[in-house]
Structure formats: structure tokens, C-alpha cells
Amino acid sequence: MIMNKKLLLPNLADQASNISFMACLVFAALPLSVVAGTVHSETPHPETIEQRILRLEQALAEKEAPPKAVALNGATEYAFGGYIKLDAIVSQYSDGERALAGVGDDFLVASVIPVGGESGDTNLDMHAKHSRIWFKTTTATEVGTVGSYIEMDFGVNQIGDERISNSAASRIRHAYINWQYNADSAILAGQTWSTFFNVGSLPDTLDFVGPVGTLFERQAQLRWTHSLRGASLLMFAIENPSSGLYGEDGSAAGASAYDNNSRPDIVLRFNGKSGDFSYSLAGLLREVAYKQNYTNSQAQAVVGDDSVYGYGLSFAGVWQLGADDIRLQFNAGNALGRYLGLQTYRDGVIKDNGDIDLIDSMGGYIAYRHFWAPQWRSSLVLSASSADNPTSVAATTAASYQSAHANLIYAPVAALNFGIEYIHASKTLERPVNGDDSGDIDRLQFSAKYTF
């Protein structure tokens, strides 16, 4: 349940006008002997009380009425909400211990699954870092409705350890303004989910991100949205660019992320509906670029500098089956890179001559959610992704991922959820390491969540 607080800003001019008008009524109602100083004694036909009230009303209206060319702003509405969430996670890796940095302990990060080692120990982790809070405003103005939204949580940024404080710093998830300048069109400016990513198609999982084949990206952008006939929408956005690349030998050539782009990522998306099936089609055009001095495979100093263009396509949908639903997503392209599965693949490879070779990749999932009873529900999610890496990349470069989620969630009331989820995920390398080319993780997660 979201708790809203509405604050109507008072119009001080209207209040002053009402007070002045009441004072005039009282003054006019007094006997003439009391107010003789205000009426000329030689008036042949003194005003009646009714005439005086009418005259004072007209004068007051002329004095207090705003110019007709100025439109008064409407009310501003304030709202806040969020949720508190506890996650208790038990994990075991098939081919080694978990990463020392702890990446992947709080939610599934398939790229850190170890391969080529011995079976790891079972580990338990508990945290509340994914709790969040948001605040928004909505104001009606003479040029349309202007809204603002900001949301924070405490994930990823660990500033304390588990021995004492378990502290985590707040971080911005979303921060944007939205201007609905007419009934059919709006402009969004700020940071939020990429327009390329249809968030409404995400499965109902306890894991923070979910399936390995999903798109997942938040970033700064400028987006235009236009309503078409029916429930259809057309979106166009320019978004913040960034590039992630392997070196020719599969390494990151000294860095994995490059900020040398000169052009934004461009997204065009269409949302439609056919009966009980809601869907989206999205196209992405982006520049992948880098500039860096590095050493090539012949130990030669090279000044690397290149820029190429790539694309991505995404189809996502939700098919409503009464209370149940099927959710799906399919993504493909030669520049999905950082958009797919928490950058489980890079955008491309820096070849030995310094040129960029883009990597074809694809990924997706299908999820079925079933309500056993009004308070009980389950989701089964199957997902996979793969990349067509050049043969020259390192043996440890990921070639594909798979994941499966199955859960049971109990909601005694809509805002309160208790659930348990089993997750199995695997990572496959380009070539075997220590005689093994794949590794798995098995995870059991319990979550308690209250939305306010």
C-alpha cells in the first residue's frame, strides 16, 4: 500500500479577498449614524444597504481579480513510498569459491560463476540493502502537468563490514522530471530505466535482477513519448553512451569500460496491445568507441582509437491469462553488450590492429506466473543467452549462460510478501579451463518485503 500525502498550496490573494469582502459587508450593515463620516450628509437620496453592498462587491471584484491573461497554477501533490526488504541467501558454486569482492552474493551475477575448480563451500548471506524509498511531485500548470521523481536504495555500495555495522551508502536509482505538455505527448529528462528495456515484462522473482537473458539498464536520457490510437505508445530517446571491450587476447586491454563516445545511444520503441497480450518492439543504435594506449600481442606499444556503430533489437510482452500471466523477452544484436544481463558480454573486441570487432549476442526468457489462491503465487522462469565471440579471445571468455528460477510467495495482504526461491544458473566458457568449460551455482533465497 502506497501512502500519499496531498498538500494544496493556499491562494493568499483569494483569502485576502474573502476577508476584505466580509469586512465590507459588516461595514455596510452598520447604522448610518455610525458611519456618517463615510457618507456625504448632503446626499439627497442616501444609498440603501443593498445598493451599497452591490457597489462594494463590484469595486472589490475589479480590484482583486487577476489579469485575464495570467492563468493560476493548480495544486502540487506530493507522494512518497518505498519498501523494506530482507534477503537471506544460501549459495553453493560447483567449481570453486565465490569471488573475494563479494559480487554476486546479494543477487545473481552469472559472470562471476567460477569455472575449472573444486566444489565450493556453502555460504549464507543476509542483508536489507535492496530496501528503497522514493519521492515524487505532480503539479498542474498553464503549460501542462509537470512531475518529478527520485528514488534511492542501498545496494552495491558497501561502506561497512558484516562484523559490526553492515552499513551501505544510499545511491540514486532514478531521478527525472516528466512534462506532460498535452494530452498525448510528454518529455522525460533525467535518469531512469533505458527506453530499450521494457521493465513491465520482468518476471516476478525474489532475486533483485532475475534471468540471465534480460536487458537491464538505467541511465541518463531525454525521452519523448506520444500516445497513439488505443493503448499504443511511441517513444524516442537519446541516452548516455558507454563502451565495454575485450582486448584481442580476451583481456580488457587495460580497461573494460571506455567513455570516449561522441554520440548518444538512440532508441525507438513501440508499445502495443492485442487483446490480452501487451507487447513492445524496440530498436537501439549506438556508437562503440575507445581511445587508449596499450600493448598488443607482439608486445608493441599501440595507440588504439576506433569508433563503430552497432544495433540491438528487443521484443517483450505480457500475456494475461486471467489472474495468471506469461512474460517473455527476446533480444539480439551486434552491440547489446552492456545492455544484456549486467554486461555478461562485452560490446566488442579490440583487434591487434586497434580496430573494434563487434560481438553478436542474443538472450531472452519466458516466465509463467500462477496464482494458487488469492494470497499464494508462484513463478517459473527459464532463461538463456549466448555470444559469438572471435576465436582469438581468451579461453576464460564467457560463451553462454543459462538460468532457472522457481518460487513460492505468500501475501497475507497485498503490501506484505514472504517468499522462497530456488535459483540454478550456469556459465560456459569458450574453451575448457583445467579440463572444465562450465560452472554452476545453486541458490536458495528467502525474502520478506513490506511496501509502503
C-alpha angles and dihedrals in degrees: 000000000000115000113217127195117198121200119188109201109227120241102231093192091058091049092050090048092053093049092049092048093051091049090053091051091052091046092049093049094057119103114270091242089064094050099034090126090066098050122061109246093219095059104131094206111028117211117261118233090254092053092048092050090050092049093048092047091053093047092047092049092051092048100045104035112106120235110279092234092064117082115205116233118245129234125300116228121205124199135174136181145134138149144263115226134183119198123192111186131187114192138180126183120207098213109037147325123311121267115286091230090062094234106157096027094102098042138355113292103170095188092070095056105124120235131195101026140096124284112286130229124265112260132196122206128178126185145147097208095120092065110117146187132204137189129195142175134203122195128181111217137172089262098047139282118320119197134180131196135185127177133182137183135172102239127132098004103095113184099164136043132242094249095074124348109018086204124174129184122237117249135191114254099168132009119162148129124228122202115196095195096175139003094275107030139058139174122216122196124181140041122325141117113326113261086233090066119075099207092185090070095059113120122249098257133151091222111095096237106014130197122034093232098057128110111241123177138137119184147140115286149153111231134184118200125190127185116227129190116312115351095331123126133191118205131188123182144171111208140187113280130220134159134217119194142176122222118241090265092051094263123116092254090240096316137037099202125054128190099194099113119130097186132054127245108260122214131186118185137177123199117198143164134214114184107303093347118095116187146166135211117200135180127197128199116184144166117235110200144158141175120194145134111238144148119260128216091276090057090251122145108245132186102217119202126153142140128195136167127238140172144220133197128199135187119187134169150165120215111198114215102183105285091345126073144191117221124192144170133185123187132181139162147110095263105038089116109127093019094065124077100333092309094303085161130036124241092244150323128270103229123216091262091054097255122130119243110196120223122231111222140164138188144162148145145218122216133186120200119195130186110215089184133344090276099037128066140160137196129203114196128185119186142169142171137183141184133210098224122185113260091242096068121107120278089244092062112117116248101178146352135205132189141177128194127190123175147167119211128189120200113184085182127010094256096049121069133178118183148164125207136187117209128189120181135168138195125206123199130213091247135006121277114204088351094306128097101182143046135191141208126207116196137179116196132189120192136183116192135177120188119205 
